[in-house]
Structures are given as structure tokens and as C-alpha cells.
């Protein structure tokens, strides 16, 4: 995991939840942690990390993840046993 991915991991766990994290940075972090990312129809994505599954939509037209998506990513990381 590189320094940008470590910063993204720390940002995901910040309270209150930020809404300024690019979704691509979250995907990059999850890939570095060994997640399987499966493209679905449209903007849908299925992400599996250490047995934990997250189904979501990539944000559009913007690039930043919505607050609820950051919270869902945090929950996925916690279920998968990943902490900052």
C-alpha cells in the first residue's frame, strides 16, 4: 500500500464523514488490500474483501464518493478486519 492509499484509508475513518474522497481512490485502496472488484451493469460494482461484500454504484456525474458511500466503505473495511 502506497502513501496515497494510506491517506485514503485514514480519510475514510475520519469523523465526521468526509464527502470529498474520489471514488477512484477508494477503489485503488481496496485493490491494494486484495479486494476483488467486479464490474456490473451500468455503474454498478461488486467489491469483495476478505469475505465481506459491498455492492454499490460509482458516483456520476461527479467523481467524489457520497458520504453514505464513504460510510459503507468504512463498514466494509471493518467487516474485513482492516483498521487505519
Residue, then its C-alpha position, 0 to 999 in steps of 0.5 A: x500500500x502506497x502513501x496515497x492509499x494510506x491517506x485514503x484509508x485514514x480519510x475514510x475513518x475520519x469523523x465526521x464523514x468526509x464527502x470529498x474522497x474520489x471514488x477512484x481512490x477508494x477503489x485503488x485502496x481496496x485493490x491494494x488490500x486484495x479486494x476483488x472488484x467486479x464490474x456490473x451493469x451500468x455503474x454498478x460494482x461488486x467489491x469483495x474483501x476478505x469475505x465481506x461484500x459491498x455492492x454499490x454504484x460509482x458516483x456520476x456525474x461527479x467523481x467524489x464518493x457520497x458520504x453514505x458511500x464513504x460510510x459503507x466503505x468504512x463498514x466494509x473495511x471493518x467487516x474485513x478486519x482492516x483498521x487505519 
